[in-house]
């Protein structure tokens, strides 16, 4: 827990994250993972107060006894989010996401589980406060989300549903005069309650820390992001997982509205 508090403080006073980057999803008790996503960020009106972000993502993971992030298939994601920047310092978002996650046995030879996969339909909101200090963008966000789980045939999964609350602080710093390159960090803590037969207690589950470097190609409507996420599970910490992430985002692919 001391490590979580220290990293949270470090991130908050240093510089922060995921400024448009597509952060990797947490994949549970793994050693390492690789995440790739391709997205489209589209302004929906002239002043950019309404924005749409759509992405497709795929992740692979290691087995429990190695650190090869490409060893086996992990997750496939389709996500759509609409954001409204309604005040100078405030914005909110509504989103819907579909996810297919491959499931494996926890003991050797780590064969696919039965059922082999879990489907998830996720809806979430996001409320953020933003401010700028000396070109640094600070953002504090609360994100409630409801997760519904299904077997591959859409019958109910053993873990039927989960409600999560996510609290994240972000800072983004431009590292060139044209603001085409940014260095960013983020820290996030997650609390949840899960339903099998009944809802269990609402409690702390995990923390995530990420650092990203992003570059927007001059004169092009495309941004490349490369980053790393550290996922700490439990209190006390019982799993420390490592994620490598790369994404490509097309900006206003359908023209300015």
PyMOL commands that set and color helices and strands:
alter all, ss='L'
color gray80, all
select helices_A, chain A and resi 2-13
alter helices_A, ss='H'
color red, helices_A
select strands_A, chain A and resi 32-43+50-61+72-87+90-104+112-133+136-150+156-174+181-195+203-216+222-233+239-251
alter strands_A, ss='S'
color yellow, strands_A
deselect
rebuild
show_as cartoon
